[in-house]
Amino acid sequence: MGLHRGAGAVPTGIARLKPLPGATTPVAKAFVQYRRSGGLKNKALGDFLIGAHAAVSGLPVLTRDIRRYTAYFPSVRLVAPP
């Protein structure tokens, strides 16, 4: 797997998707639910962006944090390393 050189280099074989307008509502709802249930980490927002985009576009997510994705995005197929 090689790298494309330049700003925003992405390994070959990795999809780079444009933001989906339909993903903003699921992101907001999931993050509000997370914060109301006692979630304190602001850096968790990235996980919610990824989860919402996967849910809207029907793509799987590679993650080690199965619990969060299952709780907030149950329709997303998860791929977890052993």
QUIKA-V263980 format. One record per backbone hydrogen bond with DSSP energy under -1.0 kcal/mol. CO is the residue of the C=O (numbers start at 1). NH is the residue of the N-H. If there is no record, write none. Layout:
CO	NH
CO	NH
This chain:
2	12
6	9
10	4
11	14
20	23
21	24
23	27
24	28
25	29
26	30
27	31
28	32
29	33
30	34
31	35
32	36
33	37
34	39
35	38
42	45
44	48
45	49
46	50
47	51
48	52
49	53
50	54
51	55
52	56
53	57
54	58
54	59
61	79
65	69
66	70
67	71
68	72
69	73
73	76
77	61
79	63
